[in-house]
Amino acid sequence: MATISPRHRRDDFDANRVYEYPQHLREAIEDAPTGAGVYTFHGQEGDLPLYIGKSINIRARLLSHLRTEDEARMLRQTQCISHIRTAGEIGALLLEAQMIKAQHPLFNQKLRRNKQLCSLQMAGDMPQVVYSKDIDFATQPDLYGLYASRHAALNALRAVADQHQLCYGPLGLEKLPLGKACFRAAIRQCAGVCRGDESPEAHRERLFSSLLALRVECWPYEGAVGLVERDAEFTQIHVVKHWCYLGSATSAEAAQELSQTARQVVTHFDADSYKILCRPVLTQSVEIVLL
């Protein structure tokens, strides 16, 4: 008996219509710029946007959507396409993340706002799960990893233990009977601190070393800074404070105003902005101005 592929089970998929795009979409794409920025697929007027994306070449990225069969349903619902230019890739990434979390587009699955961001922090010799609602992740040292839930944080700790032969007992992942070794030591998945094969000091040192790759970097400035991006058409200064994106300006004066406004606003650590900004800020691979 023939097996029907999952794609053919979709009621909303009609192979004959995949490439039948309305003229207004063709015109929107032809008018799109070839520079960096963010674009939005809009459905019926008044509805939430269907999809928000970013690219260093908006027109080329829009054309690629037309060649993707799995996006036929979204394209059939699209009434118009809008775009916002940025001076570079960093600005496009920051603006896309901000718009998705503010507008909740139907077809975007990532970058949803997370209200219970977690990390791992050492409490003595044992890692514990901490929450961004309780401490400022931008300024708190010795945090390891960013996770959407306690469950995800503990799973990450378990993966570190498995990779480095750490014992679940001292990590708080498993309660060991007094004087008993863990099962993983018997099958050589634990180096055996629980039965005296290695010292607690050696186990602790290996734990700290294995966590270093997950360390969350503290914000390296006292206040807000501007990341400067330029292209042939214009310059943008992206204002950032405590890894939070506060907006972009096209002049030093406007960026300074944004930074002044930021002093009156409580900023909350944003994992998406952190992941976008961490490397360019710490390596100074982009021009940075103090505000």
Secondary structure, 3 states (H helix, E strand, C coil): CCCCCHHHHCCCCCHHHCCCCCHHHHHHHHCCCCCCEEEEEECCCCCCCCEEEEECCHHHHHHHHHCCHHHHHHHHHCCEEEEEECCCHHHHHHHHHHHHHHHCCCCCCCCCCCCCCEEEEEECCEEEEEECCCCCCCCCCCEEEEECCHHHHHHHHHHHHHHHCCCCCCCCCCCCCCCCCCHHHHCCCCCCHHHCCCCHHHHHHHHHHHHHHHEECCCCCCCCEEEEEECCCCEEEEEEECCEEEEEECCHHHHHHHHHHHCCCCCCCCHHHHHHHHHHHHHCCCEEEEC
